[in-house]
Amino acid sequence: MVHLDLKGTVWGVILPLGAWGFSVMMLTEFMKDIPDEIEEAARLDGVGELRMLWQIVLPLCKPALGVAGVLGFIMIWDQYLLPLIAAKDPTDYTVTVALSVLRTDPQVGSGVVLAGAVIALVPSLIVYLLLQRSLVTGIAAGATKG
């Protein structure tokens, strides 16, 4: 259908993970729990579908979006197999693949690999700390019924 040669490009690593199935399923289930009365009231007020999505539905889904953001970022950041397959040049490897390559190099000491692992941890930690409140709220919202 679409003849794109993504092997050896950064887009070959990014695009396959764009529609992560877990986040789609989680957001769908979260949006099913939004009361129909809210949508009906918005329609009675003359709100269109796109405006309802941006001004009503998405603000109500902030906890689920936070959970999808944190889990998705960590999953994509720690990818190992896809960058190994999609990237031709070692300069296109992700941090985890580069660390595994460095680990097997006899000239590189374990201190360098450990420093790289700490550097690789920092972005995930920052994303988690920034979205922690949304993550806790989203998990709590999914755990209660009613």
Helices and strands as residue ranges (DSSP letters): H 11-14, G 15-17, H 21-32, H 36-44, H 49-52, I 53-57, H 58-60, H 62-77, H 81-86, G 90-92, H 95-104, H 110-130, H 132-143
